[in-house]
Amino acid sequence: MPFLKTITFSPISISFWRIDEREDEMLLILPPDKKYAETAARFRSARRRKEWLATRCLLHHLLGTEAELTYLPSGKPQLSHDINADFEISVSHSSEWAALALAPKGREIGLDVECFGERAYKLRHRFLSNDELPLANNEQQACLMWCAKEAVYKLCDTAGLRFLEDMKLQKESGQLYIELPTLKKRAIIHSHIEEKHGIAFALFSSE
């Protein structure tokens, strides 16, 4: 089974599913009553279908066959079944992994996972201001900063939020934050490296 692992940042847990199965193999382990094959078939991209199915494999592995993942009009995922009413959720995927973060109810969370590579570093000027660029002086750091802003974007669930103008990265005593002046909020960022992936999750600061 390609369930990879769960890492814990109490009270947050992040779990990973390695996307190395065929679509038919994933469908065999998914609850047949959910009609996932019909829904997945709507995606024209084979990669997108596999990412979507892997996310559901991970969801059911963690929370059982009754769990259901639905989406708000904004695209933000949520758990729809009463049995999972104690959790907030965020999902992400790379070409190799599906990832799912669970937080206690009322503790909103945003998650992003990316494979390391040169793309974020090459494009760093598009999502980092001149003041933020020192936080991304190599490919790994640039990827983590991209993950941080993506995680905050998912956390905020606010249309039109801009990476450059509306998210201000700051580092204080080794801790990464993002100031959100238009929302009058602050997000705290936790980043992690796992194999060749950058991972970041964001929570609103209680300060």
C-alpha positions in Angstrom: 0.0 0.0 0.0 1.5 3.4 -0.9 0.4 5.1 2.3 3.7 6.7 3.1 3.6 8.2 6.6 2.1 10.7 9.1 4.2 13.4 10.7 2.8 15.3 13.7 3.2 18.8 14.8 0.9 18.6 17.8 -2.0 19.1 17.5 -1.6 19.1 13.6 -1.0 15.9 11.7 0.1 15.7 8.0 -0.2 12.4 6.1 1.2 11.4 2.7 0.2 8.9 0.0 2.7 8.1 -2.7 1.1 8.3 -6.1 2.7 5.3 -7.8 -0.4 3.2 -8.5 -2.5 2.9 -11.6 -6.0 4.4 -11.5 -7.7 1.0 -11.6 -5.5 -0.1 -8.6 -6.7 2.9 -6.6 -10.3 2.4 -7.5 -10.1 -1.2 -6.2 -9.3 0.1 -2.7 -11.8 3.0 -2.7 -15.4 2.5 -1.4 -17.4 1.3 -4.4 -20.6 3.2 -3.3 -18.8 6.6 -3.7 -18.8 6.3 -7.6 -15.3 7.8 -7.7 -14.6 6.3 -11.2 -17.4 8.4 -12.7 -16.2 11.6 -11.0 -12.5 11.0 -11.8 -13.4 10.4 -15.5 -14.4 14.1 -15.8 -10.7 15.1 -15.5 -9.0 15.1 -18.9 -5.5 14.9 -17.5 -4.4 11.4 -16.3 -2.1 13.1 -13.8 -5.0 15.1 -12.3 -7.2 11.9 -12.1 -4.4 10.1 -10.2 -3.9 13.1 -7.8 -7.6 13.2 -7.1 -8.0 9.5 -6.5 -4.9 9.4 -4.3 -6.3 12.1 -2.1 -9.4 10.0 -1.6 -7.3 6.9 -0.9 -5.5 8.9 1.8 -8.8 10.3 3.2 -10.3 6.9 3.7 -7.2 5.4 5.0 -7.1 8.0 7.8 -10.8 8.6 8.5 -12.6 5.5 7.3 -15.0 4.8 4.5 -17.7 7.2 5.7 -15.5 10.2 5.3 -16.4 12.6 2.5 -14.5 15.5 1.0 -16.6 18.3 -0.4 -15.7 21.8 -1.5 -17.0 25.3 -0.8 -17.8 27.5 -3.8 -14.3 29.0 -3.3 -12.7 25.6 -3.8 -11.7 25.2 -0.2 -12.1 21.5 1.0 -14.1 20.5 4.0 -15.2 17.3 5.6 -18.9 16.7 5.2 -19.7 13.7 7.4 -20.8 14.1 11.0 -18.3 11.5 12.2 -15.4 13.9 11.2 -16.9 17.0 12.7 -13.9 17.4 15.0 -11.5 18.2 12.2 -10.4 21.1 9.9 -8.7 19.8 6.8 -6.4 21.0 4.0 -5.1 19.0 1.1 -2.2 19.4 -1.4 -0.4 17.3 -3.9 2.7 17.2 -6.0 3.3 14.9 -9.0 4.5 12.2 -6.5 2.5 12.7 -3.3 -1.0 13.5 -2.1 -1.0 15.1 1.3 -3.7 15.8 3.9 -3.5 17.9 7.0 -5.9 17.6 9.9 -6.3 20.2 12.7 -8.7 20.5 15.6 -12.1 21.9 14.8 -11.9 25.7 14.8 -8.2 25.8 14.0 -8.2 26.6 10.3 -5.2 25.4 8.4 -3.6 25.7 5.0 -1.2 23.1 3.5 1.1 23.1 0.5 3.6 20.4 -0.7 6.0 20.8 -3.6 8.8 18.8 -5.1 12.1 20.6 -4.9 13.4 22.0 -8.2 14.6 25.2 -9.9 11.2 26.6 -10.9 10.5 28.5 -7.6 14.0 29.9 -7.5 13.8 31.1 -11.1 10.4 32.8 -10.5 11.1 34.1 -7.0 10.8 37.7 -8.0 7.2 37.0 -9.0 6.0 36.0 -5.5 8.7 37.6 -3.2 9.3 41.3 -2.6 12.8 42.7 -2.5 12.6 42.6 1.3 11.7 38.9 1.2 14.2 37.7 -1.3 17.0 37.1 1.3 14.7 34.3 2.6 15.1 32.5 -0.7 18.8 32.4 -1.6 18.8 28.9 -3.0 16.3 26.5 -4.7 15.2 24.7 -1.5 14.5 27.9 0.4 12.7 29.4 -2.6 10.5 26.3 -2.8 9.7 26.6 1.0 8.8 30.3 0.6 6.5 29.4 -2.3 4.9 26.7 -0.1 4.5 29.2 2.7 2.6 31.7 0.6 0.5 28.9 -1.0 -0.4 27.5 2.4 -1.5 31.0 3.6 -3.5 31.5 0.4 -5.4 28.3 1.2 -5.8 29.3 4.9 -7.3 32.7 4.1 -9.7 31.5 1.4 -10.0 35.0 0.2 -10.5 35.8 -3.5 -8.0 38.2 -5.0 -5.4 37.8 -2.3 -2.0 38.7 -3.9 1.3 37.0 -3.1 3.3 40.2 -3.4 1.1 43.0 -2.2 -1.0 41.2 0.4 1.4 38.7 2.0 4.5 40.0 3.8 6.9 37.3 4.9 8.8 38.0 8.1 11.2 36.0 10.3 11.4 36.6 14.0 13.6 34.6 16.3 13.7 31.8 13.7 10.0 31.7 13.3 8.4 32.5 9.9 5.2 34.6 9.8 3.2 36.2 7.1 1.5 39.5 7.8 -1.8 40.0 6.0 -2.5 43.8 6.2 -5.6 43.7 4.0 -7.2 41.1 6.3 -5.7 42.6 9.5 -4.4 39.1 10.4 -1.1 37.3 10.9 -0.3 33.7 9.9 2.3 31.6 11.5 4.2 29.2 9.1 5.7 25.8 9.9 8.0 24.4 7.2 9.5 21.0 6.9 11.6 19.0 4.4 10.6 15.4 3.8 12.7 13.4 1.2 12.9 15.8 -1.8 9.7 17.7 -0.9 9.1 21.1 0.7 6.1 21.2 3.0 4.5 24.2 4.7 1.4 24.6 6.7 -0.1 27.9 8.0 -2.3 28.8 11.0 -3.7 32.1 12.0 -1.6 33.5 14.9 -3.4 33.9 18.2 -1.3 36.9 19.1 
